[in-house]
């Protein structure tokens, strides 16, 4: 049974986020606006009228946003609403300390 439909966001830490954003802009054309992340807008394959977005963001290395995890990156998955909760499955794979209800 399909439970995950795609990526909602990719987030990672860096020593100097602004410099890294500039590198990605210069070399790959990814642009962000001030404190905003880069957004990839798309349409759902099974219903092109429905819009979606995947977020790509760089955080300072000392951010508390990922806490209490010490991980250097985080991925958010897009899940079907009718799916059984994925938190338990992810907790088994990653370890409970990496799963936070938001």
Backbone as JSON Lines, residues from 0, in Angstrom:
{"i":0,"aa":"X","n":[0.84,-1.18,0.0],"ca":[0.0,0.0,0.0],"c":[0.89,1.24,0.0]}
{"i":1,"aa":"X","n":[0.63,2.12,-0.91],"ca":[1.39,3.36,-1.01],"c":[0.99,4.3,0.13]}
{"i":2,"aa":"X","n":[2.0,4.76,0.89],"ca":[1.74,5.66,2.01],"c":[2.4,7.01,1.83]}
{"i":3,"aa":"X","n":[3.55,7.02,1.18],"ca":[4.29,8.27,0.95],"c":[4.15,8.64,-0.51]}
{"i":4,"aa":"X","n":[3.8,9.9,-0.77],"ca":[3.58,10.34,-2.15],"c":[4.71,11.21,-2.68]}
{"i":5,"aa":"X","n":[5.66,11.58,-1.85],"ca":[6.77,12.4,-2.31],"c":[7.45,13.11,-1.15]}
{"i":6,"aa":"X","n":[8.29,14.05,-1.49],"ca":[9.02,14.83,-0.49],"c":[8.34,16.18,-0.29]}
{"i":7,"aa":"X","n":[8.12,16.53,0.95],"ca":[7.58,17.84,1.27],"c":[8.68,18.86,1.47]}
{"i":8,"aa":"X","n":[9.83,18.39,1.95],"ca":[10.93,19.31,2.17],"c":[12.23,18.61,2.5]}
{"i":9,"aa":"X","n":[13.3,19.28,2.17],"ca":[14.65,18.84,2.5],"c":[15.33,20.01,3.19]}
{"i":10,"aa":"X","n":[15.87,19.76,4.37],"ca":[16.45,20.8,5.19],"c":[17.8,20.32,5.69]}
{"i":11,"aa":"X","n":[18.81,21.18,5.65],"ca":[20.11,20.78,6.17],"c":[20.85,21.97,6.77]}
{"i":12,"aa":"X","n":[21.84,21.64,7.6],"ca":[22.61,22.65,8.31],"c":[23.91,22.94,7.56]}
{"i":13,"aa":"X","n":[24.38,24.18,7.69],"ca":[25.64,24.56,7.06],"c":[26.34,25.61,7.92]}
{"i":14,"aa":"X","n":[27.64,25.67,7.79],"ca":[28.46,26.65,8.5],"c":[28.04,28.08,8.15]}
{"i":15,"aa":"X","n":[27.82,28.33,6.85],"ca":[27.45,29.66,6.38],"c":[26.32,29.53,5.35]}
{"i":16,"aa":"X","n":[25.07,29.48,5.8],"ca":[23.95,29.28,4.89],"c":[23.88,30.28,3.73]}
{"i":17,"aa":"X","n":[24.13,31.55,4.0],"ca":[24.02,32.55,2.93],"c":[25.03,32.3,1.81]}
{"i":18,"aa":"X","n":[26.26,31.97,2.18],"ca":[27.28,31.67,1.17],"c":[26.9,30.44,0.36]}
{"i":19,"aa":"X","n":[26.36,29.43,1.04],"ca":[25.96,28.22,0.35],"c":[24.76,28.47,-0.57]}
{"i":20,"aa":"X","n":[23.8,29.28,-0.1],"ca":[22.69,29.67,-0.97],"c":[23.23,30.35,-2.22]}
{"i":21,"aa":"X","n":[24.2,31.25,-2.07],"ca":[24.79,31.95,-3.22],"c":[25.43,30.96,-4.19]}
{"i":22,"aa":"X","n":[26.13,29.95,-3.65],"ca":[26.77,28.95,-4.51],"c":[25.71,28.22,-5.34]}
{"i":23,"aa":"X","n":[24.64,27.77,-4.67],"ca":[23.57,27.05,-5.39],"c":[22.88,27.96,-6.4]}
{"i":24,"aa":"X","n":[22.74,29.24,-6.08],"ca":[22.14,30.17,-7.03],"c":[23.06,30.36,-8.24]}
{"i":25,"aa":"X","n":[24.35,30.57,-8.0],"ca":[25.29,30.78,-9.1],"c":[25.46,29.56,-9.99]}
{"i":26,"aa":"X","n":[25.48,28.39,-9.41],"ca":[25.79,27.19,-10.17],"c":[24.57,26.4,-10.63]}
{"i":27,"aa":"X","n":[23.46,26.49,-9.89],"ca":[22.28,25.7,-10.24],"c":[21.03,26.56,-10.48]}
{"i":28,"aa":"X","n":[21.13,27.85,-10.21],"ca":[19.99,28.74,-10.45],"c":[18.92,28.69,-9.38]}
{"i":29,"aa":"X","n":[19.2,28.05,-8.23],"ca":[18.22,28.01,-7.15],"c":[18.21,29.35,-6.43]}
{"i":30,"aa":"X","n":[17.03,29.94,-6.29],"ca":[16.95,31.26,-5.67],"c":[16.04,31.23,-4.45]}
{"i":31,"aa":"X","n":[16.45,31.94,-3.42],"ca":[15.59,32.12,-2.25],"c":[15.48,33.61,-1.97]}
{"i":32,"aa":"X","n":[14.46,33.97,-1.23],"ca":[14.2,35.37,-0.93],"c":[14.4,35.63,0.55]}
{"i":33,"aa":"X","n":[15.51,36.26,0.94],"ca":[15.75,36.59,2.34],"c":[15.74,35.37,3.22]}
{"i":34,"aa":"X","n":[14.82,35.33,4.18],"ca":[14.71,34.19,5.11],"c":[13.92,33.03,4.52]}
{"i":35,"aa":"X","n":[13.39,33.2,3.34],"ca":[12.57,32.16,2.72],"c":[13.44,31.06,2.13]}
{"i":36,"aa":"X","n":[12.92,29.86,2.1],"ca":[13.59,28.72,1.49],"c":[13.35,28.72,-0.02]}
{"i":37,"aa":"X","n":[14.0,27.82,-0.71],"ca":[13.76,27.61,-2.13],"c":[12.51,26.72,-2.24]}
{"i":38,"aa":"X","n":[11.6,27.07,-3.13],"ca":[10.38,26.29,-3.32],"c":[10.34,25.73,-4.74]}
{"i":39,"aa":"X","n":[10.04,24.45,-4.83],"ca":[9.81,23.81,-6.11],"c":[8.32,23.56,-6.23]}
{"i":40,"aa":"X","n":[7.67,24.26,-7.14],"ca":[6.23,24.11,-7.32],"c":[5.96,23.08,-8.41]}
{"i":41,"aa":"X","n":[4.92,22.29,-8.21],"ca":[4.59,21.24,-9.16],"c":[3.1,20.95,-9.1]}
{"i":42,"aa":"X","n":[2.65,20.11,-10.03],"ca":[1.25,19.66,-10.06],"c":[1.21,18.16,-9.8]}
{"i":43,"aa":"X","n":[0.15,17.71,-9.14],"ca":[0.01,16.29,-8.86],"c":[-0.2,15.53,-10.16]}
{"i":44,"aa":"X","n":[0.48,14.4,-10.29],"ca":[0.4,13.6,-11.52],"c":[-1.01,13.07,-11.76]}
{"i":45,"aa":"X","n":[-1.7,12.65,-10.7],"ca":[-3.04,12.06,-10.86],"c":[-4.15,13.1,-10.9]}
{"i":46,"aa":"X","n":[-3.83,14.36,-10.61],"ca":[-4.82,15.44,-10.64],"c":[-4.09,16.77,-10.9]}
{"i":47,"aa":"X","n":[-3.81,17.08,-12.17],"ca":[-3.02,18.27,-12.51],"c":[-3.59,19.6,-12.02]}
{"i":48,"aa":"X","n":[-4.84,19.61,-11.6],"ca":[-5.43,20.83,-11.05],"c":[-4.9,21.12,-9.64]}
{"i":49,"aa":"X","n":[-4.41,20.11,-8.96],"ca":[-3.9,20.27,-7.6],"c":[-2.42,20.63,-7.64]}
{"i":50,"aa":"X","n":[-2.11,21.74,-6.97],"ca":[-0.73,22.21,-6.9],"c":[-0.05,21.67,-5.65]}
{"i":51,"aa":"X","n":[1.26,21.54,-5.73],"ca":[2.05,21.1,-4.59],"c":[3.37,21.85,-4.56]}
{"i":52,"aa":"X","n":[4.11,21.66,-3.49],"ca":[5.38,22.36,-3.34],"c":[6.32,21.49,-2.52]}
{"i":53,"aa":"X","n":[7.58,21.48,-2.9],"ca":[8.64,20.87,-2.12],"c":[9.59,21.98,-1.72]}
{"i":54,"aa":"X","n":[9.95,22.03,-0.44],"ca":[10.79,23.09,0.11],"c":[12.22,22.56,0.28]}
{"i":55,"aa":"X","n":[13.19,23.41,-0.02],"ca":[14.61,23.1,0.14],"c":[15.22,24.26,0.91]}
{"i":56,"aa":"X","n":[15.77,23.98,2.1],"ca":[16.24,25.07,2.94],"c":[17.55,24.73,3.65]}
{"i":57,"aa":"X","n":[18.37,25.76,3.82],"ca":[19.64,25.63,4.52],"c":[19.53,26.41,5.83]}
{"i":58,"aa":"X","n":[19.9,25.77,6.92],"ca":[19.84,26.38,8.25],"c":[21.24,26.59,8.8]}
{"i":59,"aa":"X","n":[21.41,27.52,9.73],"ca":[22.7,27.66,10.41],"c":[23.03,26.38,11.17]}
{"i":60,"aa":"X","n":[24.32,26.09,11.33],"ca":[24.73,24.84,11.97],"c":[24.26,24.72,13.42]}
{"i":61,"aa":"X","n":[23.97,25.84,14.07],"ca":[23.53,25.8,15.47],"c":[22.02,25.93,15.64]}
{"i":62,"aa":"X","n":[21.25,25.72,14.57],"ca":[19.8,25.82,14.66],"c":[19.23,24.82,15.66]}
{"i":63,"aa":"X","n":[18.17,25.2,16.31],"ca":[17.44,24.3,17.22],"c":[16.23,23.69,16.51]}
{"i":64,"aa":"X","n":[16.02,24.06,15.25],"ca":[14.84,23.63,14.51],"c":[14.74,22.11,14.4]}
{"i":65,"aa":"X","n":[15.86,21.41,14.32],"ca":[15.84,19.95,14.17],"c":[15.76,19.24,15.52]}
{"i":66,"aa":"X","n":[15.85,20.0,16.62],"ca":[15.97,19.44,17.95],"c":[14.83,18.54,18.36]}
{"i":67,"aa":"X","n":[15.09,17.62,19.25],"ca":[16.33,17.43,19.98],"c":[17.37,16.61,19.21]}
{"i":68,"aa":"X","n":[17.09,16.23,18.0],"ca":[18.04,15.45,17.21],"c":[19.32,16.23,16.95]}
{"i":69,"aa":"X","n":[20.42,15.52,16.83],"ca":[21.69,16.14,16.46],"c":[21.98,15.94,14.98]}
{"i":70,"aa":"X","n":[21.01,15.47,14.23],"ca":[21.18,15.21,12.8],"c":[21.5,16.51,12.05]}
{"i":71,"aa":"X","n":[22.24,16.39,10.97],"ca":[22.62,17.56,10.18],"c":[21.63,17.83,9.04]}
{"i":72,"aa":"X","n":[20.66,16.93,8.85],"ca":[19.65,17.17,7.82],"c":[18.32,16.57,8.27]}
{"i":73,"aa":"X","n":[17.26,16.98,7.59],"ca":[15.93,16.49,7.88],"c":[15.15,16.44,6.56]}
{"i":74,"aa":"X","n":[14.35,15.41,6.38],"ca":[13.46,15.31,5.22],"c":[12.03,15.16,5.73]}
{"i":75,"aa":"X","n":[11.12,15.88,5.14],"ca":[9.7,15.73,5.44],"c":[9.06,15.03,4.25]}
{"i":76,"aa":"X","n":[8.3,13.99,4.53],"ca":[7.62,13.26,3.48],"c":[6.18,13.71,3.36]}
{"i":77,"aa":"X","n":[5.65,13.67,2.14],"ca":[4.23,13.89,1.91],"c":[3.56,12.53,2.03]}
{"i":78,"aa":"X","n":[2.57,12.42,2.89],"ca":[1.91,11.14,3.13],"c":[0.42,11.25,2.82]}
{"i":79,"aa":"X","n":[-0.16,10.13,2.42],"ca":[-1.6,10.08,2.18],"c":[-2.33,10.21,3.51]}
{"i":80,"aa":"X","n":[-3.39,10.98,3.53],"ca":[-4.14,11.17,4.77],"c":[-4.79,9.87,5.25]}
{"i":81,"aa":"X","n":[-5.14,9.0,4.33],"ca":[-5.82,7.75,4.71],"c":[-4.85,6.69,5.2]}
{"i":82,"aa":"X","n":[-3.56,6.96,5.13],"ca":[-2.55,5.98,5.55],"c":[-2.54,5.82,7.06]}
{"i":83,"aa":"X","n":[-2.18,4.61,7.51],"ca":[-1.94,4.48,8.95],"c":[-0.81,5.41,9.34]}
{"i":84,"aa":"X","n":[-0.77,5.86,10.57],"ca":[0.29,6.78,10.98],"c":[1.68,6.23,10.66]}
{"i":85,"aa":"X","n":[2.51,7.07,10.1],"ca":[3.87,6.67,9.74],"c":[4.85,6.91,10.87]}
{"i":86,"aa":"X","n":[4.44,7.63,11.9],"ca":[5.36,7.98,12.98],"c":[5.97,6.72,13.6]}
{"i":87,"aa":"X","n":[5.16,5.71,13.86],"ca":[5.68,4.48,14.46],"c":[6.71,3.8,13.57]}
{"i":88,"aa":"X","n":[6.45,3.75,12.28],"ca":[7.38,3.14,11.33],"c":[8.69,3.92,11.29]}
{"i":89,"aa":"X","n":[8.6,5.23,11.21],"ca":[9.8,6.05,11.18],"c":[10.56,5.96,12.49]}
{"i":90,"aa":"X","n":[9.85,5.87,13.6],"ca":[10.52,5.76,14.9],"c":[11.32,4.47,14.97]}
{"i":91,"aa":"X","n":[10.79,3.4,14.42],"ca":[11.53,2.14,14.41],"c":[12.81,2.26,13.59]}
{"i":92,"aa":"X","n":[12.71,2.94,12.46],"ca":[13.86,3.05,11.55],"c":[14.91,4.03,12.07]}
{"i":93,"aa":"X","n":[14.47,5.2,12.53],"ca":[15.39,6.27,12.93],"c":[15.75,6.25,14.41]}
{"i":94,"aa":"X","n":[14.93,5.64,15.2],"ca":[15.12,5.74,16.65],"c":[14.2,6.82,17.18]}
{"i":95,"aa":"X","n":[13.57,6.58,18.3],"ca":[12.55,7.49,18.82],"c":[13.05,8.9,19.03]}
{"i":96,"aa":"X","n":[14.32,9.08,19.34],"ca":[14.82,10.44,19.61],"c":[14.8,11.33,18.38]}
{"i":97,"aa":"X","n":[14.65,10.76,17.18],"ca":[14.64,11.55,15.96],"c":[13.23,11.96,15.52]}
{"i":98,"aa":"X","n":[12.21,11.48,16.18],"ca":[10.84,11.75,15.76],"c":[10.21,12.74,16.74]}
{"i":99,"aa":"X","n":[9.77,13.85,16.22],"ca":[9.13,14.87,17.04],"c":[7.76,15.2,16.48]}
{"i":100,"aa":"X","n":[6.72,15.17,17.27],"ca":[5.43,15.67,16.78],"c":[5.52,17.17,16.61]}
{"i":101,"aa":"X","n":[5.01,17.69,15.54],"ca":[5.06,19.14,15.28],"c":[3.65,19.65,15.14]}
